[in-house]
Amino acid sequence: MIMIESGLILLNKSIAMQTFTFGREEGIVKAKTALIAGSTGLVGSELLQILLAEKQYATVYAIVRRPLAVKHPKLIEIVCDFDRLEAVKEYFAVDDVFCCLGTTIKKAKTKEAMYRVDVEYPVTLANMAKEQGVCHFLIVSAVNANVGSFIWYQKLKGQLEEQIKSIPLTAVSILRPSLLIGMRQEFRFFETIAIKVVRGLSLLLKRSWPKLAIEARVVAQAMYQLAQRDKPGVTTYSPEQMEDIVRMAAAGPGIAGRRL
């Protein structure tokens, strides 16, 4: 059984999934639909606000563990167990899927648990997106992601990217941000110090340093802009490219059709 009330969908773990109608009608072209996972994180929370505010999307589905505090007529929350994502694959019949999932070793407690959140869940999402014919899969990775790295976090993100690339999706955008700047719910001491150093350098030299740190809102804006393009295959974007994308979008009507 699925309960739908005020845009909230609750999945009973013990009962099989039922079909939900997305409002698409044959022969009628409507505004796009999107699905986001990781909407409570630094980038995801910024992206959710953009998706809800922009007219390109008629409906936004959010895969969440618990109900969000955000309420909007375009938003439909799908509350589920992330270890049973296959149970909600019907909801992946959308145009664009945005994956902003990620955690820290402090939160996850073990490398195995972190791997599950940072790699296994996103790969499951990508496979379901492929099954449902999603046009564009966009995912947040990390700068210097490299499966051969001696640094465990960079290796983890490298493994994520390799597995995502192996899935034959129509279009994949992999965004590789550096240190993310934004208002986190939890305090991170070393991250806070690093951000202060980068901001100090930026003020002193009057320039940004995207290779070192980038605003979470910039990453979210870049994800949104990239989703409006039709670029097949897998494309990876650096922090500098993300800033350029957002700058170009601010200077003109979107970036659809432009080469980046």
Backbone bond lengths (Angstrom), bond angles and torsions (degrees), N, CA, C in turn:
res aa  C-N    CA-C-N  psi(-1)  N-CA   C-N-CA  omega(-1)  CA-C   N-CA-C  phi
1 M - - - 1.458 - - 1.518 109.07 -
2 I 1.329 116.67 141.47 1.450 122.17 173.90 1.506 107.77 -120.98
3 M 1.315 117.11 129.88 1.451 120.88 177.45 1.514 109.04 -100.08
4 I 1.317 117.42 126.53 1.449 122.21 179.38 1.519 107.73 -117.63
5 E 1.325 115.63 115.75 1.445 119.35 -178.48 1.522 109.27 -148.45
6 S 1.334 115.94 119.29 1.468 121.52 179.19 1.516 111.55 54.31
7 G 1.315 116.55 45.29 1.455 120.73 177.03 1.507 115.09 77.94
8 L 1.328 118.13 10.06 1.463 121.69 -178.34 1.514 110.04 -112.91
9 I 1.332 115.84 129.79 1.462 121.45 179.34 1.516 108.00 -116.11
10 L 1.313 117.01 121.34 1.452 121.88 179.00 1.514 109.42 -110.31
11 L 1.315 116.15 128.51 1.455 121.41 -178.93 1.515 110.13 -100.21
12 N 1.320 116.56 119.53 1.457 121.53 174.72 1.528 107.46 -75.84
13 K 1.343 117.75 119.07 1.458 121.79 -173.87 1.528 112.82 -60.83
14 S 1.318 117.45 -27.37 1.464 120.01 -172.65 1.519 112.96 -90.27
15 I 1.340 117.57 -2.98 1.457 120.20 -175.99 1.518 109.66 -122.64
16 A 1.306 116.60 143.26 1.466 121.42 -175.86 1.521 111.77 -65.26
17 M 1.342 114.05 158.17 1.457 121.19 -178.16 1.513 111.68 -72.94
18 Q 1.331 116.69 143.35 1.445 121.66 173.43 1.514 109.21 -110.36
19 T 1.319 116.30 164.54 1.455 120.39 -177.85 1.515 111.03 -82.03
20 F 1.335 115.23 137.92 1.462 121.03 176.35 1.520 108.15 -114.49
21 T 1.301 117.61 132.98 1.460 121.34 -178.54 1.514 110.36 -82.45
22 F 1.333 115.95 128.27 1.442 120.71 -175.51 1.526 113.53 -88.07
23 G 1.328 118.13 -4.45 1.452 119.58 178.18 1.514 113.50 87.66
24 R 1.342 117.78 11.55 1.453 120.83 175.67 1.515 109.55 -84.09
25 E 1.296 117.71 136.64 1.446 122.10 178.14 1.517 109.22 -121.21
26 E 1.306 115.96 136.75 1.446 121.43 -177.15 1.524 110.71 -60.42
27 G 1.336 115.15 130.47 1.456 119.82 177.59 1.517 114.00 85.10
28 I 1.335 117.94 -2.48 1.451 121.29 -178.66 1.535 108.87 -116.32
29 V 1.308 116.64 123.70 1.452 121.51 179.31 1.526 108.65 -92.46
30 K 1.325 115.74 123.26 1.455 120.54 -178.75 1.526 109.80 -119.74
31 A 1.311 115.22 174.52 1.456 119.54 174.59 1.525 109.08 -59.83
32 K 1.322 115.60 156.51 1.455 119.47 -174.40 1.530 112.60 -69.67
33 T 1.330 114.12 164.00 1.454 121.32 174.48 1.526 107.92 -118.92
34 A 1.318 115.89 149.22 1.465 120.73 -178.19 1.513 110.32 -135.07
35 L 1.326 115.20 154.14 1.461 121.83 173.10 1.521 107.12 -128.85
36 I 1.323 116.42 135.09 1.460 121.22 -179.96 1.518 110.14 -125.91
37 A 1.316 115.64 136.60 1.467 122.34 173.62 1.524 107.08 -120.35
38 G 1.317 116.39 132.79 1.450 120.07 -177.13 1.515 112.30 93.03
39 S 1.316 116.55 33.25 1.467 121.43 -174.13 1.525 114.21 -77.33
40 T 1.332 118.14 -1.96 1.464 120.25 177.94 1.525 111.98 -102.28
41 G 1.327 116.87 -5.44 1.456 121.13 -179.78 1.516 112.21 -79.85
42 L 1.317 115.67 -178.19 1.460 121.56 -175.67 1.525 111.68 -62.53
43 V 1.329 117.17 -50.88 1.469 120.90 178.41 1.522 110.41 -76.97
44 G 1.314 116.92 -43.94 1.460 121.18 -176.25 1.510 114.14 -59.86
45 S 1.336 117.47 -39.67 1.461 120.08 -179.93 1.526 110.98 -67.28
46 E 1.330 116.13 -36.76 1.473 120.01 176.19 1.524 110.35 -67.26
47 L 1.328 116.11 -43.30 1.456 120.69 -178.47 1.519 111.91 -65.04
48 L 1.323 116.80 -40.10 1.458 120.18 179.70 1.527 110.69 -57.91
49 Q 1.316 117.12 -43.37 1.459 120.76 179.43 1.523 111.44 -62.65
50 I 1.329 116.49 -38.37 1.466 120.65 178.88 1.526 110.70 -66.44
51 L 1.329 116.84 -46.24 1.464 120.95 -178.79 1.529 111.52 -61.45
52 L 1.325 115.85 -37.47 1.462 119.93 -179.53 1.529 111.53 -73.82
53 A 1.314 116.43 -30.53 1.468 120.31 -176.36 1.526 113.03 -82.89
54 E 1.324 117.13 -31.98 1.464 120.34 -174.92 1.523 111.85 -82.88
55 K 1.322 115.84 144.10 1.464 121.60 -175.07 1.528 113.87 -77.63
56 Q 1.344 117.76 -10.70 1.464 120.26 -178.50 1.522 112.73 -64.58
57 Y 1.330 117.05 -21.99 1.461 120.24 -177.80 1.528 110.69 -115.08
58 A 1.329 114.81 126.57 1.469 120.22 178.64 1.525 111.07 -84.82
59 T 1.343 115.41 -32.50 1.462 120.46 -177.59 1.521 109.28 -140.45
60 V 1.312 116.03 138.85 1.464 121.77 177.63 1.525 107.96 -125.94
61 Y 1.327 116.69 119.43 1.461 122.61 177.42 1.524 108.66 -97.81
62 A 1.315 117.17 131.43 1.463 121.96 178.92 1.519 109.23 -116.62
63 I 1.336 115.82 118.42 1.466 121.11 175.52 1.526 107.09 -84.02
64 V 1.322 116.78 117.08 1.469 120.68 -174.57 1.526 111.30 -136.97
65 R 1.316 115.65 158.60 1.461 121.03 175.70 1.527 111.63 -82.90
66 R 1.330 114.70 -31.12 1.473 120.32 179.82 1.525 108.17 -144.65
67 P 1.327 117.98 156.74 1.472 120.93 -177.36 1.525 112.63 -55.36
68 L 1.328 115.12 143.10 1.452 121.56 178.31 1.525 110.74 -83.04
69 A 1.322 115.42 161.71 1.460 120.41 174.30 1.523 110.69 -82.43
70 V 1.348 115.83 -16.11 1.473 121.76 -178.44 1.521 110.23 -77.14
71 K 1.318 116.10 135.30 1.460 121.99 175.02 1.517 108.84 -127.05
72 H 1.326 116.76 132.07 1.465 121.47 -178.61 1.520 108.14 -159.42
73 P 1.340 118.38 143.19 1.470 120.13 -178.75 1.522 114.12 -62.45
74 K 1.332 118.34 -23.35 1.467 121.48 179.58 1.528 112.59 -86.28
75 L 1.328 116.54 -13.94 1.468 121.31 -172.32 1.519 112.33 -91.47
76 I 1.347 115.36 129.78 1.458 121.78 172.27 1.529 107.50 -124.28
77 E 1.309 116.39 116.69 1.456 121.65 -179.76 1.526 110.55 -88.90
78 I 1.307 115.72 136.90 1.461 121.69 176.84 1.524 106.84 -117.34
79 V 1.316 116.04 100.23 1.456 121.55 -178.00 1.526 108.87 -84.82
80 C 1.327 116.14 120.42 1.467 118.75 -175.76 1.519 111.06 -151.51
81 D 1.307 114.56 172.42 1.462 123.72 174.96 1.530 106.55 -89.44
82 F 1.343 117.72 119.16 1.460 120.96 -177.02 1.533 112.45 -66.49
83 D 1.320 116.87 -15.77 1.464 119.04 174.82 1.527 110.99 -81.05
84 R 1.334 116.49 -4.94 1.468 121.14 178.19 1.534 109.97 -129.02
85 L 1.322 116.06 44.16 1.464 121.09 -177.55 1.522 112.64 -60.62
86 E 1.321 117.03 -29.63 1.465 120.07 179.18 1.526 111.42 -57.57
87 A 1.317 116.56 -26.54 1.467 120.52 -178.24 1.523 112.66 -67.95
88 V 1.344 116.87 -17.76 1.471 119.16 -178.53 1.532 111.79 -115.78
89 K 1.313 117.57 22.82 1.460 120.02 -176.41 1.520 113.36 -65.11
90 E 1.328 118.47 -21.93 1.462 121.30 177.52 1.530 111.40 -58.46
91 Y 1.306 116.78 -29.54 1.456 121.32 -176.41 1.525 112.79 -78.05
92 F 1.319 116.43 -3.30 1.457 120.70 -179.47 1.528 112.61 -88.54
93 A 1.303 117.93 7.89 1.467 121.61 176.06 1.527 108.55 -80.60
94 V 1.336 115.20 65.43 1.462 122.58 -177.69 1.525 108.73 -125.87
95 D 1.321 116.09 179.17 1.465 120.40 178.06 1.528 111.70 -83.04
96 D 1.333 115.94 -49.03 1.464 120.77 -175.08 1.524 111.06 -127.92
97 V 1.332 115.53 137.47 1.467 121.04 175.42 1.522 107.88 -116.46
98 F 1.329 115.83 128.03 1.454 122.77 179.57 1.526 108.92 -111.69
99 C 1.319 117.09 121.42 1.460 121.31 179.74 1.528 109.58 -111.56
100 C 1.314 116.07 113.61 1.463 122.19 179.60 1.520 110.72 -119.54
101 L 1.318 116.56 26.87 1.460 121.22 -177.58 1.527 111.27 -72.48
102 G 1.306 115.37 146.14 1.456 120.79 176.89 1.510 109.83 172.72
103 T 1.323 116.55 152.33 1.457 120.48 179.03 1.522 108.86 -143.64
104 T 1.301 116.70 -172.31 1.459 122.53 178.07 1.524 108.38 -125.01
105 I 1.322 115.22 161.40 1.458 119.13 179.08 1.536 110.08 -65.81
106 K 1.322 116.78 -28.48 1.466 120.52 177.93 1.520 110.93 -64.39
107 K 1.325 116.02 -42.79 1.464 120.84 179.42 1.521 111.56 -75.50
108 A 1.333 115.84 -44.64 1.465 120.64 -174.81 1.524 112.44 -73.58
109 K 1.335 117.20 -26.78 1.477 124.04 179.45 1.528 113.11 80.27
110 T 1.333 117.87 -39.77 1.467 120.51 -179.37 1.524 109.84 -132.09
111 K 1.345 115.72 157.68 1.466 120.14 177.24 1.526 111.04 -64.38
112 E 1.329 115.62 -34.02 1.472 119.39 179.77 1.524 110.83 -63.81
113 A 1.326 116.81 -43.40 1.458 120.64 179.66 1.522 111.12 -67.80
114 M 1.328 117.25 -37.79 1.460 121.02 177.90 1.525 110.94 -66.63
115 Y 1.326 116.62 -39.74 1.463 121.08 177.41 1.527 110.45 -60.75
116 R 1.318 115.90 -38.14 1.460 119.99 -179.97 1.530 111.35 -62.84
117 V 1.327 116.70 -42.05 1.463 120.86 -178.82 1.525 111.72 -76.08
118 D 1.322 116.99 -43.23 1.468 121.04 -173.09 1.520 113.86 -84.30
119 V 1.320 117.81 -21.61 1.468 119.89 -177.06 1.531 112.26 -122.83
120 E 1.319 116.87 -56.49 1.470 119.10 -173.03 1.533 112.73 -63.60
121 Y 1.316 117.76 -46.27 1.462 119.77 179.74 1.527 111.89 -62.42
122 P 1.354 119.66 -49.30 1.460 119.73 178.89 1.533 113.31 -60.24
123 V 1.325 116.98 -38.68 1.468 119.75 179.39 1.526 110.21 -66.00
124 T 1.320 117.15 -39.36 1.464 120.78 175.73 1.523 110.33 -61.70
125 L 1.328 117.02 -42.88 1.464 121.15 177.61 1.528 111.14 -60.54
126 A 1.322 116.25 -42.98 1.462 120.54 -179.02 1.529 111.29 -65.63
127 N 1.319 116.79 -39.98 1.467 119.83 178.32 1.528 111.54 -64.76
128 M 1.320 116.36 -39.96 1.462 119.50 178.22 1.522 110.80 -69.38
129 A 1.326 116.84 -35.22 1.463 120.74 176.40 1.532 109.97 -62.19
130 K 1.325 116.01 -40.99 1.462 120.46 177.48 1.529 110.73 -62.85
131 E 1.321 116.70 -45.59 1.468 121.28 -179.21 1.522 112.08 -60.64
132 Q 1.322 117.02 -35.11 1.456 121.44 -176.14 1.530 113.24 -92.24
133 G 1.336 117.62 2.76 1.459 120.55 175.76 1.513 114.96 75.18
134 V 1.327 117.13 32.32 1.462 121.40 178.42 1.530 110.39 -62.23
135 C 1.323 116.53 138.87 1.462 121.28 -178.46 1.525 112.57 -74.26
136 H 1.320 117.00 -40.54 1.463 120.37 -171.92 1.526 109.71 -143.61
137 F 1.326 116.40 127.86 1.456 122.84 176.85 1.520 107.70 -113.23
138 L 1.325 117.05 120.80 1.460 122.48 -178.03 1.515 109.44 -119.16
139 I 1.328 116.34 134.66 1.456 119.98 -173.86 1.520 111.51 -141.71
140 V 1.329 115.36 144.01 1.459 121.68 176.09 1.523 108.98 -91.97
141 S 1.326 116.17 123.36 1.461 122.21 176.49 1.523 107.74 -112.04
142 A 1.316 118.97 -130.06 1.465 121.40 178.34 1.517 109.53 -157.36
143 V 1.321 115.75 150.14 1.456 121.10 177.67 1.532 109.22 -59.81
144 N 1.324 115.63 143.21 1.467 122.77 179.29 1.522 113.41 67.20
145 A 1.329 117.62 20.78 1.468 119.92 174.95 1.528 109.00 -58.71
146 N 1.311 116.10 128.69 1.464 119.58 -175.45 1.522 109.08 -159.77
147 V 1.325 115.88 117.81 1.458 120.02 -177.13 1.527 112.17 -62.95
148 G 1.350 116.72 -20.50 1.463 119.93 179.99 1.516 114.03 -97.44
149 S 1.332 116.81 8.34 1.460 120.77 -177.02 1.529 111.75 -70.90
150 F 1.350 115.53 149.33 1.459 120.80 174.87 1.529 110.43 -83.39
151 I 1.331 116.56 -13.00 1.461 121.04 177.36 1.525 108.15 -86.98
152 W 1.316 116.53 122.10 1.461 120.22 -170.04 1.521 112.86 -59.44
153 Y 1.337 117.99 -43.13 1.466 120.50 -177.85 1.528 111.32 -63.74
154 Q 1.321 116.91 -43.38 1.465 120.42 178.32 1.532 110.73 -65.90
155 K 1.312 116.55 -36.61 1.465 120.66 176.16 1.519 110.61 -65.50
156 L 1.334 116.28 -41.48 1.463 121.70 178.00 1.526 110.97 -57.50
157 K 1.328 116.21 -48.56 1.462 120.43 -179.80 1.534 111.03 -68.49
158 G 1.311 116.57 -30.98 1.461 119.81 175.49 1.521 111.15 -65.23
159 Q 1.331 116.57 -41.48 1.461 121.13 176.71 1.529 110.65 -62.77
160 L 1.340 115.49 -40.48 1.461 120.15 176.53 1.527 110.62 -58.00
161 E 1.313 116.70 -50.50 1.457 120.64 -176.87 1.531 111.83 -63.08
162 E 1.315 116.96 -42.30 1.466 120.11 -179.92 1.524 111.15 -60.87
163 Q 1.318 116.68 -41.87 1.466 119.64 -179.63 1.527 111.48 -70.24
164 I 1.323 117.14 -38.65 1.467 120.15 177.67 1.527 110.27 -64.09
165 K 1.322 116.83 -42.08 1.469 121.63 -179.08 1.529 111.97 -63.45
166 S 1.328 116.79 -26.49 1.471 120.45 -177.92 1.523 112.94 -77.76
167 I 1.328 117.14 -10.98 1.471 121.46 179.94 1.520 108.81 -90.26
168 P 1.329 119.11 122.52 1.469 122.03 -174.31 1.532 114.32 -75.23
169 L 1.324 115.71 65.55 1.453 121.40 176.35 1.529 109.77 -80.70
170 T 1.315 117.19 156.26 1.468 121.01 -179.54 1.525 110.89 -63.61
171 A 1.316 117.26 -48.22 1.466 121.51 179.99 1.518 109.40 -143.65
172 V 1.332 115.54 133.80 1.463 121.67 178.35 1.525 108.68 -130.99
173 S 1.316 116.29 128.71 1.460 121.75 174.34 1.520 108.01 -116.29
174 I 1.332 115.77 120.73 1.459 121.80 179.43 1.527 107.75 -108.90
175 L 1.317 115.90 116.41 1.455 120.55 -179.37 1.517 109.49 -100.87
176 R 1.339 115.82 127.83 1.451 121.90 -175.46 1.529 110.78 -113.16
177 P 1.317 118.16 80.30 1.466 119.20 179.70 1.518 112.22 -74.98
178 S 1.321 115.03 156.85 1.461 121.20 172.28 1.526 107.25 -86.49
179 L 1.310 118.07 -151.12 1.463 121.30 178.99 1.524 109.27 -58.92
180 L 1.323 116.90 125.98 1.457 121.56 -175.87 1.528 111.34 -85.08
181 I 1.332 114.89 132.46 1.453 121.56 178.25 1.524 108.76 -106.73
182 G 1.316 116.63 130.60 1.460 120.62 179.15 1.513 110.60 169.51
183 M 1.315 115.02 178.55 1.470 120.87 -178.97 1.526 109.78 -87.72
184 R 1.324 116.22 100.88 1.461 121.00 177.60 1.519 111.14 -84.18
185 Q 1.324 115.28 155.86 1.460 120.02 177.24 1.527 111.26 -74.96
186 E 1.357 115.63 -28.78 1.456 119.02 -179.96 1.536 109.71 -113.27
187 F 1.328 115.75 156.83 1.462 121.17 -179.68 1.527 109.81 -88.98
188 R 1.348 116.34 132.17 1.460 121.89 176.39 1.521 107.93 -123.61
189 F 1.317 117.31 107.01 1.458 122.54 -170.88 1.531 112.72 -58.56
190 F 1.335 117.50 -58.14 1.460 120.38 -175.11 1.526 111.74 -65.91
191 E 1.328 116.23 -35.13 1.457 120.15 177.43 1.527 110.44 -65.67
192 T 1.318 116.70 -40.36 1.464 121.40 178.88 1.522 111.07 -61.97
193 I 1.331 116.97 -43.12 1.470 121.41 178.49 1.530 110.29 -63.30
194 A 1.331 116.64 -44.45 1.466 120.82 -179.24 1.525 111.28 -61.71
195 I 1.331 115.97 -42.02 1.464 120.35 -179.68 1.532 110.45 -64.21
196 K 1.340 117.18 -40.48 1.456 120.44 178.72 1.523 111.22 -63.37
197 V 1.322 117.19 -38.88 1.464 121.12 178.18 1.526 110.60 -64.28
198 V 1.336 116.40 -46.15 1.464 120.57 -179.57 1.521 110.85 -63.83
199 R 1.318 117.06 -42.89 1.466 120.56 179.02 1.528 110.96 -64.25
200 G 1.315 116.02 -37.05 1.457 119.62 177.62 1.519 111.66 -63.62
201 L 1.329 116.18 -43.51 1.466 120.68 177.41 1.527 111.07 -63.26
202 S 1.327 116.14 -39.60 1.458 120.21 -179.38 1.523 111.38 -63.52
203 L 1.342 116.29 -42.02 1.462 120.28 178.57 1.518 111.37 -68.10
204 L 1.333 116.24 -40.66 1.458 121.36 -177.78 1.526 111.62 -66.50
205 L 1.331 115.69 -44.29 1.470 120.30 -175.68 1.524 113.22 -98.14
206 K 1.337 115.82 -1.53 1.468 122.38 176.65 1.527 112.81 56.53
207 R 1.305 115.40 45.93 1.463 121.44 176.24 1.519 109.12 -157.30
208 S 1.336 115.12 156.95 1.466 119.42 178.16 1.529 109.78 -87.01
209 W 1.315 115.11 159.89 1.462 121.45 179.77 1.534 108.79 -128.10
210 P 1.334 116.66 71.39 1.469 119.47 -176.39 1.524 114.39 -60.39
211 K 1.337 117.11 -25.33 1.458 118.71 177.90 1.522 111.09 -65.70
212 L 1.329 116.23 -26.72 1.456 120.97 -178.28 1.520 111.98 -96.05
213 A 1.339 116.84 -42.64 1.464 120.85 -178.56 1.518 109.97 -155.91
214 I 1.334 115.90 149.88 1.457 121.49 -178.53 1.521 108.86 -144.92
215 E 1.321 115.86 142.67 1.462 120.45 178.98 1.533 110.10 -65.66
216 A 1.333 116.86 136.14 1.465 121.17 178.81 1.529 110.73 -59.25
217 R 1.334 117.27 -35.68 1.468 120.74 -179.72 1.526 111.24 -64.88
218 V 1.342 116.97 -31.21 1.467 120.77 177.74 1.531 109.83 -67.97
219 V 1.321 116.76 -42.57 1.472 120.59 177.47 1.527 109.93 -61.84
220 A 1.326 116.60 -43.47 1.465 121.14 179.46 1.517 111.45 -63.79
221 Q 1.322 117.23 -42.99 1.458 121.15 178.57 1.525 111.18 -64.02
222 A 1.330 115.93 -39.15 1.468 119.97 178.28 1.527 110.73 -65.20
223 M 1.321 117.42 -40.93 1.467 120.98 177.56 1.525 110.53 -59.21
224 Y 1.323 115.32 -46.84 1.467 119.72 179.88 1.525 110.69 -60.67
225 Q 1.314 117.46 -47.59 1.461 120.87 -178.25 1.535 111.85 -62.95
226 L 1.318 116.35 -40.89 1.465 120.33 179.86 1.524 111.74 -64.75
227 A 1.314 116.48 -32.36 1.466 120.64 -179.91 1.523 111.89 -67.02
228 Q 1.327 117.09 -17.98 1.460 120.07 -179.82 1.524 111.85 -87.19
229 R 1.312 116.76 -0.11 1.467 121.37 -179.56 1.531 110.30 -101.74
230 D 1.309 114.94 156.51 1.466 120.64 174.95 1.528 107.92 -113.07
231 K 1.308 115.92 83.59 1.462 121.30 179.48 1.517 108.68 -119.60
232 P 1.330 118.10 101.23 1.467 120.40 -177.03 1.522 112.84 -68.07
233 G 1.315 114.97 160.97 1.446 120.14 179.55 1.523 112.35 87.73
234 V 1.336 114.83 -169.79 1.464 121.39 -177.85 1.522 109.48 -103.99
235 T 1.314 116.74 128.62 1.463 122.20 178.38 1.523 109.03 -130.55
236 T 1.323 115.59 133.57 1.452 121.88 179.04 1.524 109.46 -107.91
237 Y 1.327 116.36 138.52 1.461 121.18 -176.28 1.528 110.92 -121.88
238 S 1.329 114.82 129.84 1.455 121.89 178.92 1.532 110.19 -84.23
239 P 1.333 118.01 168.41 1.462 119.97 176.97 1.529 112.50 -57.46
240 E 1.349 116.34 -39.99 1.464 119.95 179.30 1.524 111.26 -63.00
241 Q 1.324 116.71 -41.52 1.459 120.31 179.12 1.523 111.44 -65.77
242 M 1.331 116.64 -36.88 1.462 119.76 177.74 1.523 110.93 -62.19
243 E 1.323 116.42 -44.48 1.460 119.56 178.44 1.527 110.96 -62.94
244 D 1.339 116.75 -38.87 1.465 120.56 178.12 1.528 110.84 -63.92
245 I 1.316 116.71 -41.08 1.469 121.38 -179.64 1.516 110.49 -60.88
246 V 1.327 116.05 -46.36 1.461 120.79 -179.22 1.525 110.44 -67.29
247 R 1.314 116.83 -38.57 1.467 121.04 178.83 1.526 110.58 -64.32
248 M 1.329 116.72 -42.98 1.466 120.84 178.65 1.525 111.29 -64.22
249 A 1.330 115.74 -40.13 1.460 119.93 -179.53 1.526 111.24 -64.92
250 A 1.353 115.29 -37.77 1.457 119.06 179.72 1.525 111.88 -69.73
251 A 1.348 115.72 -25.53 1.460 120.04 -177.47 1.527 112.91 -85.76
252 G 1.333 116.95 -17.18 1.462 119.47 -176.79 1.500 112.06 -154.20
253 P 1.338 117.45 -176.32 1.475 122.82 -178.22 1.508 113.53 -77.25
254 G 1.330 117.39 77.45 1.472 120.22 175.23 1.500 112.36 74.36
255 I 1.332 116.60 -179.13 1.462 120.54 -179.04 1.510 110.86 -123.51
256 A 1.310 118.26 12.21 1.455 120.20 -178.07 1.507 110.15 -58.05
257 G 1.321 115.64 127.91 1.454 120.93 175.97 1.515 113.99 88.52
258 R 1.357 117.95 -11.91 1.451 118.78 179.38 1.520 110.01 -82.43
259 R 1.329 115.44 151.82 1.460 119.99 178.88 1.514 108.84 -90.59
260 L 1.343 114.68 130.97 1.459 120.06 178.20 1.519 109.47 -128.88
